[in-house]
Amino acid sequence: MKREEELIKAGWEKRFVACEPRLSEMAEMYEEIGFEVHLEPLPAKEELEAAEASSCDEKACSACFEVDPERYRIIFTRRSGK
């Protein structure tokens, strides 16, 4: 089972990919409105290329991720108490 599938099965919802300073700002905002926040590293390039795109340009829009993947995190949220 892929990591994203594991998280979704555990009640997490994938939001979007971000880097600082927006990453911290959005994590804080989600926490303020009652969500738990989980930050997940980007999948390996091979996994990203092999995955089917789940949104319009997810596969096509990865050039910046390839240059500096450690800079980005996928924001997952779920309601507190799950």
PDB file of N, CA, C and O in Angstrom:
ATOM      1  N   MET A   1       0.843  -1.180   0.000  1.00  0.00           N
ATOM      2  CA  MET A   1       0.000   0.000   0.000  1.00  0.00           C
ATOM      3  C   MET A   1       0.890   1.245   0.000  1.00  0.00           C
ATOM      4  O   MET A   1       1.845   1.325   0.772  1.00  0.00           O
ATOM      5  N   LYS A   2       0.586   2.196  -0.846  1.00  0.00           N
ATOM      6  CA  LYS A   2       1.359   3.430  -0.914  1.00  0.00           C
ATOM      7  C   LYS A   2       1.123   4.267   0.338  1.00  0.00           C
ATOM      8  O   LYS A   2       0.081   4.158   0.986  1.00  0.00           O
ATOM      9  N   ARG A   3       2.088   5.089   0.664  1.00  0.00           N
ATOM     10  CA  ARG A   3       2.004   5.925   1.871  1.00  0.00           C
ATOM     11  C   ARG A   3       0.754   6.804   1.846  1.00  0.00           C
ATOM     12  O   ARG A   3       0.056   6.905   2.855  1.00  0.00           O
ATOM     13  N   GLU A   4       0.464   7.439   0.716  1.00  0.00           N
ATOM     14  CA  GLU A   4      -0.716   8.301   0.628  1.00  0.00           C
ATOM     15  C   GLU A   4      -1.990   7.506   0.898  1.00  0.00           C
ATOM     16  O   GLU A   4      -2.892   7.998   1.577  1.00  0.00           O
ATOM     17  N   GLU A   5      -2.074   6.297   0.380  1.00  0.00           N
ATOM     18  CA  GLU A   5      -3.244   5.446   0.615  1.00  0.00           C
ATOM     19  C   GLU A   5      -3.375   5.098   2.096  1.00  0.00           C
ATOM     20  O   GLU A   5      -4.482   5.059   2.632  1.00  0.00           O
ATOM     21  N   GLU A   6      -2.240   4.843   2.759  1.00  0.00           N
ATOM     22  CA  GLU A   6      -2.259   4.548   4.196  1.00  0.00           C
ATOM     23  C   GLU A   6      -2.813   5.728   4.982  1.00  0.00           C
ATOM     24  O   GLU A   6      -3.637   5.556   5.880  1.00  0.00           O
ATOM     25  N   LEU A   7      -2.356   6.927   4.638  1.00  0.00           N
ATOM     26  CA  LEU A   7      -2.812   8.122   5.343  1.00  0.00           C
ATOM     27  C   LEU A   7      -4.309   8.354   5.128  1.00  0.00           C
ATOM     28  O   LEU A   7      -5.032   8.664   6.075  1.00  0.00           O
ATOM     29  N   ILE A   8      -4.768   8.206   3.901  1.00  0.00           N
ATOM     30  CA  ILE A   8      -6.187   8.404   3.595  1.00  0.00           C
ATOM     31  C   ILE A   8      -7.032   7.381   4.352  1.00  0.00           C
ATOM     32  O   ILE A   8      -8.092   7.717   4.882  1.00  0.00           O
ATOM     33  N   LYS A   9      -6.568   6.147   4.402  1.00  0.00           N
ATOM     34  CA  LYS A   9      -7.288   5.100   5.127  1.00  0.00           C
ATOM     35  C   LYS A   9      -7.365   5.431   6.621  1.00  0.00           C
ATOM     36  O   LYS A   9      -8.325   5.052   7.293  1.00  0.00           O
ATOM     37  N   ALA A  10      -6.369   6.129   7.133  1.00  0.00           N
ATOM     38  CA  ALA A  10      -6.338   6.522   8.544  1.00  0.00           C
ATOM     39  C   ALA A  10      -7.115   7.809   8.809  1.00  0.00           C
ATOM     40  O   ALA A  10      -7.095   8.328   9.926  1.00  0.00           O
ATOM     41  N   GLY A  11      -7.798   8.323   7.792  1.00  0.00           N
ATOM     42  CA  GLY A  11      -8.644   9.497   7.990  1.00  0.00           C
ATOM     43  C   GLY A  11      -8.045  10.830   7.584  1.00  0.00           C
ATOM     44  O   GLY A  11      -8.669  11.875   7.770  1.00  0.00           O
ATOM     45  N   TRP A  12      -6.844  10.804   7.033  1.00  0.00           N
ATOM     46  CA  TRP A  12      -6.198  12.043   6.603  1.00  0.00           C
ATOM     47  C   TRP A  12      -6.696  12.433   5.216  1.00  0.00           C
ATOM     48  O   TRP A  12      -7.020  11.575   4.395  1.00  0.00           O
ATOM     49  N   GLU A  13      -6.753  13.741   4.966  1.00  0.00           N
ATOM     50  CA  GLU A  13      -7.148  14.268   3.659  1.00  0.00           C
ATOM     51  C   GLU A  13      -5.981  15.065   3.078  1.00  0.00           C
ATOM     52  O   GLU A  13      -5.448  15.965   3.727  1.00  0.00           O
ATOM     53  N   LYS A  14      -5.597  14.728   1.868  1.00  0.00           N
ATOM     54  CA  LYS A  14      -4.508  15.444   1.200  1.00  0.00           C
ATOM     55  C   LYS A  14      -5.004  16.825   0.808  1.00  0.00           C
ATOM     56  O   LYS A  14      -6.056  16.963   0.183  1.00  0.00           O
ATOM     57  N   ARG A  15      -4.241  17.846   1.178  1.00  0.00           N
ATOM     58  CA  ARG A  15      -4.608  19.224   0.842  1.00  0.00           C
ATOM     59  C   ARG A  15      -3.803  19.725  -0.354  1.00  0.00           C
ATOM     60  O   ARG A  15      -4.350  19.893  -1.444  1.00  0.00           O
ATOM     61  N   PHE A  16      -2.513  19.963  -0.155  1.00  0.00           N
ATOM     62  CA  PHE A  16      -1.675  20.478  -1.240  1.00  0.00           C
ATOM     63  C   PHE A  16      -0.210  20.405  -0.850  1.00  0.00           C
ATOM     64  O   PHE A  16       0.125  20.051   0.280  1.00  0.00           O
ATOM     65  N   VAL A  17       0.659  20.742  -1.792  1.00  0.00           N
ATOM     66  CA  VAL A  17       2.102  20.770  -1.571  1.00  0.00           C
ATOM     67  C   VAL A  17       2.513  22.220  -1.359  1.00  0.00           C
ATOM     68  O   VAL A  17       2.046  23.117  -2.061  1.00  0.00           O
ATOM     69  N   ALA A  18       3.395  22.441  -0.380  1.00  0.00           N
ATOM     70  CA  ALA A  18       3.847  23.804  -0.094  1.00  0.00           C
ATOM     71  C   ALA A  18       5.278  23.772   0.427  1.00  0.00           C
ATOM     72  O   ALA A  18       5.799  22.728   0.818  1.00  0.00           O
ATOM     73  N   CYS A  19       5.896  24.951   0.419  1.00  0.00           N
ATOM     74  CA  CYS A  19       7.202  25.141   1.037  1.00  0.00           C
ATOM     75  C   CYS A  19       7.115  26.391   1.911  1.00  0.00           C
ATOM     76  O   CYS A  19       6.112  27.105   1.884  1.00  0.00           O
ATOM     77  N   GLU A  20       8.149  26.646   2.669  1.00  0.00           N
ATOM     78  CA  GLU A  20       8.153  27.815   3.552  1.00  0.00           C
ATOM     79  C   GLU A  20       8.153  29.105   2.741  1.00  0.00           C
ATOM     80  O   GLU A  20       8.738  29.138   1.659  1.00  0.00           O
ATOM     81  N   PRO A  21       7.528  30.150   3.219  1.00  0.00           N
ATOM     82  CA  PRO A  21       6.880  30.280   4.525  1.00  0.00           C
ATOM     83  C   PRO A  21       5.420  29.811   4.545  1.00  0.00           C
ATOM     84  O   PRO A  21       4.829  29.700   5.619  1.00  0.00           O
ATOM     85  N   ARG A  22       4.839  29.538   3.392  1.00  0.00           N
ATOM     86  CA  ARG A  22       3.418  29.143   3.335  1.00  0.00           C
ATOM     87  C   ARG A  22       3.146  27.837   4.064  1.00  0.00           C
ATOM     88  O   ARG A  22       2.059  27.643   4.609  1.00  0.00           O
ATOM     89  N   LEU A  23       4.120  26.944   4.076  1.00  0.00           N
ATOM     90  CA  LEU A  23       3.941  25.653   4.733  1.00  0.00           C
ATOM     91  C   LEU A  23       3.582  25.853   6.207  1.00  0.00           C
ATOM     92  O   LEU A  23       2.577  25.319   6.677  1.00  0.00           O
ATOM     93  N   SER A  24       4.387  26.607   6.929  1.00  0.00           N
ATOM     94  CA  SER A  24       4.122  26.856   8.351  1.00  0.00           C
ATOM     95  C   SER A  24       2.850  27.660   8.556  1.00  0.00           C
ATOM     96  O   SER A  24       2.081  27.383   9.475  1.00  0.00           O
ATOM     97  N   GLU A  25       2.623  28.656   7.705  1.00  0.00           N
ATOM     98  CA  GLU A  25       1.410  29.473   7.818  1.00  0.00           C
ATOM     99  C   GLU A  25       0.158  28.622   7.672  1.00  0.00           C
ATOM    100  O   GLU A  25      -0.780  28.756   8.458  1.00  0.00           O
ATOM    101  N   MET A  26       0.137  27.753   6.677  1.00  0.00           N
ATOM    102  CA  MET A  26      -1.052  26.939   6.433  1.00  0.00           C
ATOM    103  C   MET A  26      -1.217  25.864   7.503  1.00  0.00           C
ATOM    104  O   MET A  26      -2.340  25.576   7.917  1.00  0.00           O
ATOM    105  N   ALA A  27      -0.126  25.274   7.953  1.00  0.00           N
ATOM    106  CA  ALA A  27      -0.215  24.284   9.032  1.00  0.00           C
ATOM    107  C   ALA A  27      -0.808  24.935  10.281  1.00  0.00           C
ATOM    108  O   ALA A  27      -1.682  24.357  10.927  1.00  0.00           O
ATOM    109  N   GLU A  28      -0.344  26.120  10.617  1.00  0.00           N
ATOM    110  CA  GLU A  28      -0.863  26.847  11.776  1.00  0.00           C
ATOM    111  C   GLU A  28      -2.341  27.195  11.596  1.00  0.00           C
ATOM    112  O   GLU A  28      -3.128  27.065  12.534  1.00  0.00           O
ATOM    113  N   MET A  29      -2.720  27.637  10.396  1.00  0.00           N
ATOM    114  CA  MET A  29      -4.110  27.992  10.135  1.00  0.00           C
ATOM    115  C   MET A  29      -5.025  26.783  10.302  1.00  0.00           C
ATOM    116  O   MET A  29      -6.075  26.883  10.937  1.00  0.00           O
ATOM    117  N   TYR A  30      -4.632  25.637   9.735  1.00  0.00           N
ATOM    118  CA  TYR A  30      -5.444  24.428   9.883  1.00  0.00           C
ATOM    119  C   TYR A  30      -5.577  24.035  11.354  1.00  0.00           C
ATOM    120  O   TYR A  30      -6.657  23.640  11.793  1.00  0.00           O
ATOM    121  N   GLU A  31      -4.488  24.140  12.119  1.00  0.00           N
ATOM    122  CA  GLU A  31      -4.553  23.813  13.543  1.00  0.00           C
ATOM    123  C   GLU A  31      -5.487  24.769  14.281  1.00  0.00           C
ATOM    124  O   GLU A  31      -6.245  24.346  15.153  1.00  0.00           O
ATOM    125  N   GLU A  32      -5.435  26.049  13.937  1.00  0.00           N
ATOM    126  CA  GLU A  32      -6.297  27.043  14.584  1.00  0.00           C
ATOM    127  C   GLU A  32      -7.779  26.773  14.352  1.00  0.00           C
ATOM    128  O   GLU A  32      -8.607  27.109  15.198  1.00  0.00           O
ATOM    129  N   ILE A  33      -8.121  26.172  13.221  1.00  0.00           N
ATOM    130  CA  ILE A  33      -9.538  25.907  12.946  1.00  0.00           C
ATOM    131  C   ILE A  33      -9.936  24.468  13.295  1.00  0.00           C
ATOM    132  O   ILE A  33     -10.986  23.984  12.871  1.00  0.00           O
ATOM    133  N   GLY A  34      -9.088  23.798  14.067  1.00  0.00           N
ATOM    134  CA  GLY A  34      -9.469  22.518  14.639  1.00  0.00           C
ATOM    135  C   GLY A  34      -9.025  21.263  13.926  1.00  0.00           C
ATOM    136  O   GLY A  34      -9.561  20.186  14.188  1.00  0.00           O
ATOM    137  N   PHE A  35      -8.057  21.370  13.029  1.00  0.00           N
ATOM    138  CA  PHE A  35      -7.565  20.194  12.325  1.00  0.00           C
ATOM    139  C   PHE A  35      -6.238  19.729  12.900  1.00  0.00           C
ATOM    140  O   PHE A  35      -5.442  20.535  13.384  1.00  0.00           O
ATOM    141  N   GLU A  36      -6.004  18.417  12.843  1.00  0.00           N
ATOM    142  CA  GLU A  36      -4.667  17.877  13.048  1.00  0.00           C
ATOM    143  C   GLU A  36      -3.946  18.050  11.719  1.00  0.00           C
ATOM    144  O   GLU A  36      -4.571  17.985  10.660  1.00  0.00           O
ATOM    145  N   VAL A  37      -2.647  18.268  11.768  1.00  0.00           N
ATOM    146  CA  VAL A  37      -1.859  18.475  10.551  1.00  0.00           C
ATOM    147  C   VAL A  37      -0.720  17.466  10.515  1.00  0.00           C
ATOM    148  O   VAL A  37      -0.035  17.234  11.511  1.00  0.00           O
ATOM    149  N   HIS A  38      -0.540  16.876   9.347  1.00  0.00           N
ATOM    150  CA  HIS A  38       0.577  15.953   9.122  1.00  0.00           C
ATOM    151  C   HIS A  38       1.305  16.425   7.864  1.00  0.00           C
ATOM    152  O   HIS A  38       0.685  16.628   6.820  1.00  0.00           O
ATOM    153  N   LEU A  39       2.619  16.596   7.971  1.00  0.00           N
ATOM    154  CA  LEU A  39       3.433  17.014   6.828  1.00  0.00           C
ATOM    155  C   LEU A  39       4.217  15.813   6.330  1.00  0.00           C
ATOM    156  O   LEU A  39       4.986  15.199   7.070  1.00  0.00           O
ATOM    157  N   GLU A  40       4.012  15.495   5.078  1.00  0.00           N
ATOM    158  CA  GLU A  40       4.615  14.303   4.475  1.00  0.00           C
ATOM    159  C   GLU A  40       5.633  14.727   3.417  1.00  0.00           C
ATOM    160  O   GLU A  40       5.342  15.613   2.614  1.00  0.00           O
ATOM    161  N   PRO A  41       6.830  14.112   3.397  1.00  0.00           N
ATOM    162  CA  PRO A  41       7.783  14.420   2.325  1.00  0.00           C
ATOM    163  C   PRO A  41       7.212  14.021   0.968  1.00  0.00           C
ATOM    164  O   PRO A  41       6.317  13.181   0.878  1.00  0.00           O
ATOM    165  N   LEU A  42       7.734  14.627  -0.067  1.00  0.00           N
ATOM    166  CA  LEU A  42       7.314  14.249  -1.413  1.00  0.00           C
ATOM    167  C   LEU A  42       7.755  12.824  -1.706  1.00  0.00           C
ATOM    168  O   LEU A  42       8.791  12.381  -1.212  1.00  0.00           O
ATOM    169  N   PRO A  43       6.981  12.108  -2.501  1.00  0.00           N
ATOM    170  CA  PRO A  43       7.419  10.763  -2.891  1.00  0.00           C
ATOM    171  C   PRO A  43       8.651  10.858  -3.789  1.00  0.00           C
ATOM    172  O   PRO A  43       8.930  11.912  -4.360  1.00  0.00           O
ATOM    173  N   ALA A  44       9.372   9.771  -3.907  1.00  0.00           N
ATOM    174  CA  ALA A  44      10.532   9.729  -4.799  1.00  0.00           C
ATOM    175  C   ALA A  44      10.097  10.044  -6.220  1.00  0.00           C
ATOM    176  O   ALA A  44       8.946   9.815  -6.593  1.00  0.00           O
ATOM    177  N   LYS A  45      11.020  10.570  -7.008  1.00  0.00           N
ATOM    178  CA  LYS A  45      10.715  10.946  -8.395  1.00  0.00           C
ATOM    179  C   LYS A  45      10.093   9.782  -9.165  1.00  0.00           C
ATOM    180  O   LYS A  45       9.150   9.969  -9.934  1.00  0.00           O
ATOM    181  N   GLU A  46      10.621   8.598  -8.955  1.00  0.00           N
ATOM    182  CA  GLU A  46      10.113   7.419  -9.658  1.00  0.00           C
ATOM    183  C   GLU A  46       8.653   7.143  -9.288  1.00  0.00           C
ATOM    184  O   GLU A  46       7.842   6.804 -10.149  1.00  0.00           O
ATOM    185  N   GLU A  47       8.329   7.290  -8.006  1.00  0.00           N
ATOM    186  CA  GLU A  47       6.953   7.080  -7.555  1.00  0.00           C
ATOM    187  C   GLU A  47       6.026   8.134  -8.147  1.00  0.00           C
ATOM    188  O   GLU A  47       4.905   7.834  -8.558  1.00  0.00           O
ATOM    189  N   LEU A  48       6.509   9.366  -8.184  1.00  0.00           N
ATOM    190  CA  LEU A  48       5.705  10.459  -8.726  1.00  0.00           C
ATOM    191  C   LEU A  48       5.415  10.237 -10.201  1.00  0.00           C
ATOM    192  O   LEU A  48       4.289  10.450 -10.652  1.00  0.00           O
ATOM    193  N   GLU A  49       6.418   9.810 -10.953  1.00  0.00           N
ATOM    194  CA  GLU A  49       6.234   9.564 -12.381  1.00  0.00           C
ATOM    195  C   GLU A  49       5.318   8.372 -12.632  1.00  0.00           C
ATOM    196  O   GLU A  49       4.560   8.367 -13.602  1.00  0.00           O
ATOM    197  N   ALA A  50       5.380   7.368 -11.768  1.00  0.00           N
ATOM    198  CA  ALA A  50       4.572   6.165 -11.955  1.00  0.00           C
ATOM    199  C   ALA A  50       3.123   6.352 -11.516  1.00  0.00           C
ATOM    200  O   ALA A  50       2.230   5.646 -11.986  1.00  0.00           O
ATOM    201  N   ALA A  51       2.894   7.297 -10.620  1.00  0.00           N
ATOM    202  CA  ALA A  51       1.541   7.503 -10.092  1.00  0.00           C
ATOM    203  C   ALA A  51       0.630   8.128 -11.136  1.00  0.00           C
ATOM    204  O   ALA A  51       1.062   8.923 -11.971  1.00  0.00           O
ATOM    205  N   GLU A  52      -0.615   7.759 -11.069  1.00  0.00           N
ATOM    206  CA  GLU A  52      -1.606   8.413 -11.921  1.00  0.00           C
ATOM    207  C   GLU A  52      -1.937   9.743 -11.282  1.00  0.00           C
ATOM    208  O   GLU A  52      -2.102   9.822 -10.064  1.00  0.00           O
ATOM    209  N   ALA A  53      -2.037  10.790 -12.085  1.00  0.00           N
ATOM    210  CA  ALA A  53      -2.342  12.122 -11.562  1.00  0.00           C
ATOM    211  C   ALA A  53      -3.745  12.135 -10.974  1.00  0.00           C
ATOM    212  O   ALA A  53      -4.702  11.680 -11.600  1.00  0.00           O
ATOM    213  N   SER A  54      -3.848  12.665  -9.765  1.00  0.00           N
ATOM    214  CA  SER A  54      -5.161  12.745  -9.128  1.00  0.00           C
ATOM    215  C   SER A  54      -5.777  14.125  -9.275  1.00  0.00           C
ATOM    216  O   SER A  54      -6.936  14.329  -8.916  1.00  0.00           O
ATOM    217  N   SER A  55      -5.017  15.069  -9.797  1.00  0.00           N
ATOM    218  CA  SER A  55      -5.572  16.387 -10.092  1.00  0.00           C
ATOM    219  C   SER A  55      -5.025  16.841 -11.437  1.00  0.00           C
ATOM    220  O   SER A  55      -4.130  16.204 -11.991  1.00  0.00           O
ATOM    221  N   CYS A  56      -5.549  17.917 -11.954  1.00  0.00           N
ATOM    222  CA  CYS A  56      -5.336  18.316 -13.351  1.00  0.00           C
ATOM    223  C   CYS A  56      -3.890  18.286 -13.826  1.00  0.00           C
ATOM    224  O   CYS A  56      -3.621  17.688 -14.868  1.00  0.00           O
ATOM    225  N   ASP A  57      -2.949  18.899 -13.119  1.00  0.00           N
ATOM    226  CA  ASP A  57      -1.575  18.979 -13.606  1.00  0.00           C
ATOM    227  C   ASP A  57      -0.566  18.436 -12.599  1.00  0.00           C
ATOM    228  O   ASP A  57       0.587  18.865 -12.586  1.00  0.00           O
ATOM    229  N   GLU A  58      -0.986  17.511 -11.771  1.00  0.00           N
ATOM    230  CA  GLU A  58      -0.106  17.029 -10.710  1.00  0.00           C
ATOM    231  C   GLU A  58       1.201  16.465 -11.248  1.00  0.00           C
ATOM    232  O   GLU A  58       2.261  16.768 -10.701  1.00  0.00           O
ATOM    233  N   LYS A  59       1.162  15.667 -12.288  1.00  0.00           N
ATOM    234  CA  LYS A  59       2.391  15.088 -12.834  1.00  0.00           C
ATOM    235  C   LYS A  59       3.181  16.105 -13.647  1.00  0.00           C
ATOM    236  O   LYS A  59       4.410  16.126 -13.585  1.00  0.00           O
ATOM    237  N   ALA A  60       2.493  16.942 -14.402  1.00  0.00           N
ATOM    238  CA  ALA A  60       3.162  17.897 -15.276  1.00  0.00           C
ATOM    239  C   ALA A  60       3.845  19.009 -14.489  1.00  0.00           C
ATOM    240  O   ALA A  60       4.844  19.561 -14.948  1.00  0.00           O
ATOM    241  N   CYS A  61       3.330  19.340 -13.331  1.00  0.00           N
ATOM    242  CA  CYS A  61       3.819  20.480 -12.562  1.00  0.00           C
ATOM    243  C   CYS A  61       4.747  20.019 -11.444  1.00  0.00           C
ATOM    244  O   CYS A  61       4.452  20.229 -10.268  1.00  0.00           O
ATOM    245  N   SER A  62       5.855  19.400 -11.799  1.00  0.00           N
ATOM    246  CA  SER A  62       6.755  18.896 -10.770  1.00  0.00           C
ATOM    247  C   SER A  62       8.198  19.343 -10.955  1.00  0.00           C
ATOM    248  O   SER A  62       9.087  18.840 -10.268  1.00  0.00           O
ATOM    249  N   ALA A  63       8.450  20.269 -11.858  1.00  0.00           N
ATOM    250  CA  ALA A  63       9.823  20.694 -12.136  1.00  0.00           C
ATOM    251  C   ALA A  63      10.516  21.247 -10.898  1.00  0.00           C
ATOM    252  O   ALA A  63      11.673  20.910 -10.642  1.00  0.00           O
ATOM    253  N   CYS A  64       9.835  22.088 -10.123  1.00  0.00           N
ATOM    254  CA  CYS A  64      10.469  22.664  -8.934  1.00  0.00           C
ATOM    255  C   CYS A  64      10.702  21.602  -7.862  1.00  0.00           C
ATOM    256  O   CYS A  64      11.659  21.701  -7.095  1.00  0.00           O
ATOM    257  N   PHE A  65       9.837  20.590  -7.801  1.00  0.00           N
ATOM    258  CA  PHE A  65      10.013  19.509  -6.834  1.00  0.00           C
ATOM    259  C   PHE A  65      11.282  18.719  -7.135  1.00  0.00           C
ATOM    260  O   PHE A  65      11.976  18.279  -6.218  1.00  0.00           O
ATOM    261  N   GLU A  66      11.582  18.543  -8.411  1.00  0.00           N
ATOM    262  CA  GLU A  66      12.754  17.771  -8.813  1.00  0.00           C
ATOM    263  C   GLU A  66      14.049  18.487  -8.459  1.00  0.00           C
ATOM    264  O   GLU A  66      15.049  17.839  -8.148  1.00  0.00           O
ATOM    265  N   VAL A  67      14.042  19.820  -8.502  1.00  0.00           N
ATOM    266  CA  VAL A  67      15.240  20.599  -8.217  1.00  0.00           C
ATOM    267  C   VAL A  67      15.592  20.550  -6.731  1.00  0.00           C
ATOM    268  O   VAL A  67      16.761  20.401  -6.374  1.00  0.00           O
ATOM    269  N   ASP A  68      14.583  20.675  -5.863  1.00  0.00           N
ATOM    270  CA  ASP A  68      14.832  20.727  -4.423  1.00  0.00           C
ATOM    271  C   ASP A  68      13.702  20.040  -3.653  1.00  0.00           C
ATOM    272  O   ASP A  68      12.918  20.714  -2.985  1.00  0.00           O
ATOM    273  N   PRO A  69      13.608  18.714  -3.736  1.00  0.00           N
ATOM    274  CA  PRO A  69      12.476  18.007  -3.125  1.00  0.00           C
ATOM    275  C   PRO A  69      12.399  18.129  -1.604  1.00  0.00           C
ATOM    276  O   PRO A  69      11.309  18.034  -1.040  1.00  0.00           O
ATOM    277  N   GLU A  70      13.520  18.336  -0.932  1.00  0.00           N
ATOM    278  CA  GLU A  70      13.508  18.445   0.533  1.00  0.00           C
ATOM    279  C   GLU A  70      12.833  19.724   1.016  1.00  0.00           C
ATOM    280  O   GLU A  70      12.467  19.834   2.186  1.00  0.00           O
ATOM    281  N   ARG A  71      12.673  20.669   0.134  1.00  0.00           N
ATOM    282  CA  ARG A  71      12.070  21.959   0.480  1.00  0.00           C
ATOM    283  C   ARG A  71      10.547  21.870   0.619  1.00  0.00           C
ATOM    284  O   ARG A  71       9.942  22.708   1.288  1.00  0.00           O
ATOM    285  N   TYR A  72       9.936  20.885   0.008  1.00  0.00           N
ATOM    286  CA  TYR A  72       8.479  20.786  -0.083  1.00  0.00           C
ATOM    287  C   TYR A  72       7.920  19.681   0.800  1.00  0.00           C
ATOM    288  O   TYR A  72       8.581  18.675   1.060  1.00  0.00           O
ATOM    289  N   ARG A  73       6.687  19.890   1.256  1.00  0.00           N
ATOM    290  CA  ARG A  73       5.957  18.888   2.028  1.00  0.00           C
ATOM    291  C   ARG A  73       4.511  18.860   1.541  1.00  0.00           C
ATOM    292  O   ARG A  73       3.970  19.869   1.088  1.00  0.00           O
ATOM    293  N   ILE A  74       3.904  17.688   1.645  1.00  0.00           N
ATOM    294  CA  ILE A  74       2.486  17.546   1.334  1.00  0.00           C
ATOM    295  C   ILE A  74       1.731  17.748   2.642  1.00  0.00           C
ATOM    296  O   ILE A  74       2.027  17.098   3.644  1.00  0.00           O
ATOM    297  N   ILE A  75       0.766  18.643   2.627  1.00  0.00           N
ATOM    298  CA  ILE A  75      -0.040  18.905   3.812  1.00  0.00           C
ATOM    299  C   ILE A  75      -1.250  17.976   3.809  1.00  0.00           C
ATOM    300  O   ILE A  75      -2.045  17.966   2.870  1.00  0.00           O
ATOM    301  N   PHE A  76      -1.369  17.194   4.885  1.00  0.00           N
ATOM    302  CA  PHE A  76      -2.543  16.356   5.121  1.00  0.00           C
ATOM    303  C   PHE A  76      -3.217  16.870   6.384  1.00  0.00           C
ATOM    304  O   PHE A  76      -2.543  17.288   7.326  1.00  0.00           O
ATOM    305  N   THR A  77      -4.546  16.838   6.406  1.00  0.00           N
ATOM    306  CA  THR A  77      -5.280  17.243   7.599  1.00  0.00           C
ATOM    307  C   THR A  77      -6.362  16.224   7.922  1.00  0.00           C
ATOM    308  O   THR A  77      -6.790  15.443   7.073  1.00  0.00           O
ATOM    309  N   ARG A  78      -6.789  16.261   9.183  1.00  0.00           N
ATOM    310  CA  ARG A  78      -7.989  15.525   9.594  1.00  0.00           C
ATOM    311  C   ARG A  78      -8.535  16.230  10.831  1.00  0.00           C
ATOM    312  O   ARG A  78      -7.810  16.915  11.553  1.00  0.00           O
ATOM    313  N   ARG A  79      -9.817  16.044  11.051  1.00  0.00           N
ATOM    314  CA  ARG A  79     -10.447  16.639  12.228  1.00  0.00           C
ATOM    315  C   ARG A  79      -9.793  16.086  13.490  1.00  0.00           C
ATOM    316  O   ARG A  79      -9.478  14.898  13.559  1.00  0.00           O
ATOM    317  N   SER A  80      -9.593  16.931  14.474  1.00  0.00           N
ATOM    318  CA  SER A  80      -9.012  16.491  15.745  1.00  0.00           C
ATOM    319  C   SER A  80      -9.886  15.437  16.395  1.00  0.00           C
ATOM    320  O   SER A  80     -11.112  15.478  16.290  1.00  0.00           O
ATOM    321  N   GLY A  81      -9.247  14.495  17.064  1.00  0.00           N
ATOM    322  CA  GLY A  81      -9.974  13.469  17.792  1.00  0.00           C
ATOM    323  C   GLY A  81     -10.183  12.180  17.036  1.00  0.00           C
ATOM    324  O   GLY A  81     -10.856  11.288  17.555  1.00  0.00           O
ATOM    325  N   LYS A  82      -9.642  12.027  15.828  1.00  0.00           N
ATOM    326  CA  LYS A  82      -9.814  10.776  15.068  1.00  0.00           C
ATOM    327  C   LYS A  82      -8.782   9.770  15.490  1.00  0.00           C
ATOM    328  O   LYS A  82      -8.758   8.654  14.970  1.00  0.00           O
TER     329      LYS A  82
END
